[in-house]
Amino acid sequence: MLRATLLKLSESPRFAQWVTSNGTTRRMARRFVAGETLDEAIEAARACNNLGMLASLDYLGESCSTTADAQRARDAYLEVFERIHKENLHANVSCKLTQLGLDLNVDFCQGLVVSIVELAARYDNFLRVDMEGSAYTQRTIDVVKNVRARNPAIGTVIQAYLFRSETDVQALLAFGCRIRLCKGAYKELPEVAYPRKRDTDFNYIRLMKILLPSGFYHGIATHDPRMIAETIRWAAAQQISKDDFEFQMLYGVRTDLQRMLVKDGYRLRVYIPYGNDWFPYFMRRLAERPANLGFLLRNFLRS
């Protein structure tokens, strides 16, 4: 119920205006968002590298309304790759297709993705296409497949709470696609997604066991100690090297686990979001930990 409330609030313009203009809440958001500028994101990535961690930079934004906005987002991602190369960082880039015009025109969006992936490949780097709500799943997979057919420097994300995910994993592996496996952070109908956490967890482990022996380099994205322990146990039993996959976690979440995994010799990539359009991302992070709802609402009601 609390998770659903937070996800509903993420759609409220009034609530968004309050959150983004409230100093206390902005400071709270900095736990999950590196900052509003690329310089701040680069600094956060460098700090991760200094701790033995990899990074993935994400210029926050969703559902652009004009082609000009989509092109500006494309240019921002090109700049991110340029800065990563210039700063010699161990980092790649994550993006959302609705930020690049997926709702406007699929071919237009795909063309922007192609230009980003071409620069990524030139720098021997990689673009990860984030997965959004289930209404975008098939279009996202189609774009990734089409782009990867001409350039391998692209991968995507599979959300374990969707019923369709095992079929999608098999289809993407047939293309040699690198996958980030996560549980899923959007509000979905029970017709398309597991409503119970234990069912999502079961499917997550099942998909992990498909991905790790596939011969491709995947990301196991979770902060759940049980999912991490099961991945470590199963990979060791199958004699899968620590170098053949990586764990992935969000900036500001379970830094204790992040450091533990690095200490134990596992690859760990931190997802580092930045930018002005941080409200939807921030609300999804709160929804993953509903205990924060009381703090947020108390400040909202005082304003």
N, C-alpha and C positions, 0 to 999 in steps of 0.2 A: 504493500500500500504506500509506504513512504517513498520507495523508489519510483512508483508510478506518479506520485505527487510532484517529485522533483523534475521528472521528465516532462510533465504537463506544464510546470512553471517555466521550463526552458522555452516554451512557445509563447509566453506572455510578453508583449512589447513593453508594458508598464513595468513588469518585474525586471526585464532586461535593462531598461533605462535606469532603474534604481540601483541594480547590482553594479553596472558599469560606471556609475557616477558616485557610488558610496566608497569613501576612502577605506573604511574597515574591510569591506568585502573585496576591494581591489587588492589590499594587502594579503587577504586570505587566498585570493586567486594566484598570487605569486608563488604559493607552494606548488602549484601544478603547472604554471606557465612561466617560462624563463624570462619573459619580458615582452615588450611591444616592439622592439627593434631587432634587426638582424645582428647588430653588434652584440646585443645581450645574449642572443641564442648562440652565437659563435663562442662567446666567453663561457657559456654553460657547457658547450660541447668540448671545449678545451679542458675544462675542469674534469669532465668525465674521462677524457683520454688520459689525463694525468693520474687518474685512479685506476687505470687499466681497463676502462670501459669504452665500448664503441658508442656511437650516437646516430640518431636519425632525426633530422631537422624537419619541422612541419610549420609552414606559414599558414596560420589559421585562417579559415574562411570557408563558407559553404553557400550553395544556392545563389550564385551571382545572377543578376537580372539583365545584364547587357553584355554584348560581345566585347565591348571595351573593357569592362571589369574583368572578364575572363582573360583577355590578353595582358592586362596589368598583372594578374596573378601568375600567368605564364612567365612574364618578365621577372617577377619576383623569384620564381623558382630557378630561372637561369642564373640570376645573381647569387642565389644560395650555392649552386654548384661551383660558380666561379670563386666564391669566397672559401669554400671548403678546399678547393684545389690550391688557392693562393696561400691559405693558412696551413696547408699540409695536415689537415685533420683526418682522423679515422672516423668518417661519418658518411652516411648516405642521406637520402631525402624521401620524405613521405608527403603525399598530396591526396586531395579529394577531388573526384571528377566533377561534382556539382560546382565547385569553385572554378573549374575550367570550362564551364558552359555545357555540361551534360544535359541540363534541362532545356537549353536553347536549341541545340542541334548536335546530334551525336557525331556526325562527320567533322564538324567544326572543332568539337572537343577533342576528338581523336587526333586531328592535325596538330593541335597545341601539345598534346602528350608526345607525339612523335618528335617535335622539335626539342622538348625537354630531354627525352630519352637519348636523342642523338648527342646532345652535349654531355650527358652522363657517361655515355659510352666513350666519348672522346677523352674523358678524364678517367677512364677505367673505373667508373662509379656505377650507381644503381638507383633507380627510382622505384619506390614502393607505393602502389596505389591503394589507399585505404578503402575499406568497405564501409558503406553508409547503411541506411535502412534497407529493409528487404525489397522495397520497391525499386531499388537501384542495382540489386545484386546481378541480375542477368546482363544488364547493359554494361556494368562495370567489367564483368568477366569477358564479354564480347570485345570491348575496347582493348583490354589487356592482351587477349589472344591475338587480335589483329595487329597490334603494335609489336608484340613479341615475335610474330612470324617474320618480321623484318629486322628486329634488333633484340637481342637477349637481355638487355640491361633494364629489364622491367619485371616486377613481380606484383603480387597482390595479397589480399587478406581473406581468410575464411573464418566465419563466425560459427562456433560450435553449437550455439543454441538454435540454429536453423535446421529444420528437417532435411533440407536439400543438400547440406554441406558435404556429405560423403560423396555424392554424385559429382558435385563441383570439384572436389579434391581430385577425383580420378580423372576428370576432364582436363584440369589444369596440369596435372602430372604428365598427361599424354603430350602436352606442349612443352614439357621440360621446365615448367614455371616454378620459380621459388615462391614459397607461401609463408606468410605469417599466420600462425594459428592463435586465435583469441576466443574468448567466450561470447562476446557481443555486448554492446552497451546501449542499444536502442530499444524503445518500447515496441514490441511486436505482438501481433494477434496470436492466440493459441492455435490457429489453423496453420501457421507457418513456423512457429518456434516452440521449443520446449518451455512450458511455463514454470517447471520446477528446477531448482538449481541442481539437484542430484542427477537429473536426467541430462542436463547440460554438461555436468562434470563427467558423466559416463561417456557421453559422445566425444568430449574433448580428448579423453584418454584413447578412445578408439581411433580418432583421427590422427593423434600423435603417433600411434603405432603404425599407421599407414605412411605417414610422412617421413619419419626418420630413416627407415631402410630403403627409401625410394632412390637414393643415389644423388639427390639434389640437396642444396644447402638451404635449410628452412629455419624460421624463427619460431620458438615456442614462447608465446607472449602470455605471461600469467604472473600474478602476485600471490597465488594460492600455494602455500607450502605443500599441500597434499599433491597438487598437480606437478609441482617441481620435483618432489621426492619420487613420485611414480615415474616421471620422465627419466630421472637419473638412474633409478633402479632398472628400468626396462632397457635403456640404452646400454648400460653396463652388461646386462644379461645377454644382449644381442651383439656385444662387442662393437658397438658403434662409438667411434672416437669422439672425445670432447671437441675436437676441431671440426667435426662434420655437421654441427648445428650450433645455434646460439639461443640463449634465453633472451627475452626482451621484456623490459618493464618501463613504466611511465615515469617521467621526470617528477620527483618529489614523492613518490609512492614506494614504501618499503625499502628505503635505502639500506637498511640493515641486511635484508636479503640480497640486495645487489652486491654489497661488499663481500658477503659470505660466499656467493657463487664465484666471484672473481678470485677470492682467496683459495677456493677449492679447484681452481684451474679451468673453470667454464667460461666460455665467451658470453658476454653480457652487453646488450645494446640498450641504451636509454633513449626513449622517444621524447624529443624536446620540442614542444610547441611554443610558438611565439606569434606576436602580432596583436593588432587592435581588436580583432573580431574573436575574442576569447570566451564570450559568454556561453554559447552552446557547449563548447568543450568543457568549461568549468562546471556547468550543470550536470553533465554526464559523469564527471568525476565525483561530484557530490552524491549522485544517484547510486554510485557503487559503494558509498559509505553513508547510508541514510542517517547515521547518528549526528552528522553535521547539520541536518535540517533544522533542529531546534535553534542552533546558533544563528543560522541565516535568517530564520523567520523572526526571531527576537529583534534583530537589528532592523529588519524590514518594517515591523510594526512600530518601532520607535521613530521612524523617519516620517 
